[in-house]
Amino acid sequence: MKKLQLILTIFLISFTLQAQEKKQNDTIKIEINSNTKTIYVLGGIASVITKEDLAFAKKYNVHFHDFGCIAPTNFEEYEAKNELIFDFLNKTYGMQWQKEINPSVLGFEKWKKKEI
């Protein structure tokens, strides 16, 4: 009986995690298809978004979101969202934008290494 309970518990946990992952992936896909493309950056007490970042945002029709001094607990989710935006920028504008973006943007260096 205890074995059956253990198996059921493991199954339910596994099912719940898969459902949450699917929901997260759907949310990311919806965001990339929206008109507002957001690039997430890790800040501090003062904003890390510069004049150059604002010019980049205007030129490539994106927005920056600075988390400020409270960093998100789920970095992977925001890195994945940024990676989709980076892929979108590559498809839409070629590779020129990569020379203009601030390399400290969340997940950019990691994404760039995958592209090579």
Secondary structure, DSSP 8 states (H G I E B T S, - for coil): -HHHHHHHHHHHHHHHHHHHHHHHHHHHHHHHHSS-EEEEE---SS----HHHHHHHHHHTEEEEE-TTS--S-HHHHHHHHHHHHHHHHHHHTTTHHHHS-TTSTTHHHHHHHH-
